[in-house]
Amino acid sequence: MDPASVPTITLNDSTEIPQLGFGVFQVPDEETTRAVNSALEAGYRSIDTAAVYGNEAGVGRALASSGLAREDLFVTTKLWVADLADPARALHTSLDRLGLDQVDLYLIHWPAPATEAYLETWEALERLRQEGLTRSIGVSNFLPEHLDRIASLGGTIPAVNQVELHPALQNRQTQTADARLGIATEAWSPLAQGAVLADDAVRAAAAAHGVEPAQAVLRWHLQQGRIVIPKSVTPARIASNLDVFGFDLTSEELDAIDALDRDGRTGPHPAEFNG
Ligand SMILES: NC(=O)c1ccc[n+]([C@@H]2O[C@H](COP(=O)([O-])OP(=O)(O)OC[C@H]3O[C@@H](n4cnc5c(N)ncnc54)[C@H](OP(=O)(O)O)[C@@H]3O)[C@@H](O)[C@H]2O)c1
């Protein structure tokens, strides 16, 4: 797969992010190196990790051994809840583990809204961006009310909001708030960790185009403008999850997948999770 076939999304700070990237949640560090090697060979150029995944070093080893130019890669990592008070130290630690001088996107992993600490954290991320330690800054798991509080600070608007989003949890209010504020929506668990792949509408769309159910789900996201970061440690799936630019779902197929929305949350609720 030619990496150039993956479209990019231009973020609100003019940075370009590949619309389809590779996630490494729940992958042990050693295995992460193999999986990311496999993804880079398949043609992925965007990798999504987080300090709390414990595999930034594994990502870094794969990036270093790939021989790819730094400017051809897009690396995202995230600030864990326990480090909200000291993002500079946390980002330096992440950069050391990744073996990089700069990440492309640094996200506050969860708002942890029991306190409003994330507001001060956001202002610290703005400074880290000014210092050149990250090209873009964004948030993850932020609800509309958290986004509005960030916007009311009057500074930088997050470039990205990475949230759980798949056919069984479409998070429409968050998507609307993101669009209103000019924030790109990035879908985590875009395949619902496999839970939607047997749904009739997904299977029918896949069969109609001669593709895998996961490819139909990824196409549904892409045609609706979202950034996606599917995870797999299986080389054939890693390759097929990227091979989603040679067909288009019809509007009827998109509507049928839209109709699968059912509050099928797989992770914590952002209003309740405080780390
Ligand atoms: N910001 C956050 O709070 C947050 C939370 C969760 C995840 N994320 C990010 O989002 C990424 C993706 O989410 P996720 O890992 O939870 O779930 P996901 O990408 O929706 O699904 C991954 C699961 O689906 C399987 N799978 C992958 N491709 C498949 C295919 N073509 N056919 C059948 N099964 C397939 C994988 O199995 P195998 O690996 O065994 O092939 C794995 O069990 C994460 O890796 C992480 O980077 C962010």
The ligand as a Gaussian input file, in Angstrom:
#p B3LYP/6-31G(d) Opt

LIG

0 1
 N       -7.672000       7.832000      23.930000
 C       -8.122000       6.754000      24.542000
 O       -8.613000       6.806000      25.692000
 C       -8.045000       5.437000      23.844000
 C       -8.699000       4.316000      24.388000
 C       -8.625000       3.104000      23.687000
 C       -7.931000       3.046000      22.499000
 N       -7.268000       4.155000      22.002000
 C       -6.484000       4.100000      20.752000
 O       -7.299000       3.582000      19.705000
 C       -6.648000       2.450000      19.130000
 C       -7.670000       1.472000      18.597000
 O       -8.562000       1.070000      19.609000
 P       -8.601000      -0.413000      20.220000
 O       -7.257000      -0.996000      20.123000
 O       -9.249000      -0.317000      21.557000
 O       -9.650000      -1.191000      19.319000
 P       -9.974000      -1.431000      17.764000
 O       -8.929000      -0.886000      16.875000
 O      -11.392000      -1.020000      17.571000
 O       -9.973000      -3.015000      17.695000
 C       -8.827000      -3.775000      17.963000
 C       -9.259000      -5.236000      18.092000
 O       -9.878000      -5.658000      16.881000
 C       -9.154000      -6.729000      16.309000
 N       -9.062000      -6.457000      14.872000
 C       -8.297000      -5.516000      14.270000
 N       -8.458000      -5.560000      12.938000
 C       -9.330000      -6.557000      12.690000
 C       -9.865000      -7.082000      11.490000
 N       -9.519000      -6.608000      10.302000
 N      -10.764000      -8.112000      11.601000
 C      -11.102000      -8.588000      12.814000
 N      -10.629000      -8.127000      13.974000
 C       -9.735000      -7.116000      13.914000
 C       -7.791000      -6.726000      16.974000
 O       -7.281000      -8.056000      17.076000
 P       -5.730000      -8.463000      16.838000
 O       -4.875000      -7.354000      17.387000
 O       -5.614000      -9.739000      17.616000
 O       -5.559000      -8.658000      15.368000
 C       -8.116000      -6.177000      18.352000
 O       -8.618000      -7.201000      19.196000
 C       -5.829000       1.909000      20.300000
 O       -4.858000       0.965000      19.907000
 C       -5.276000       3.186000      20.872000
 O       -4.191000       3.636000      20.087000
 C       -7.332000       5.342000      22.666000

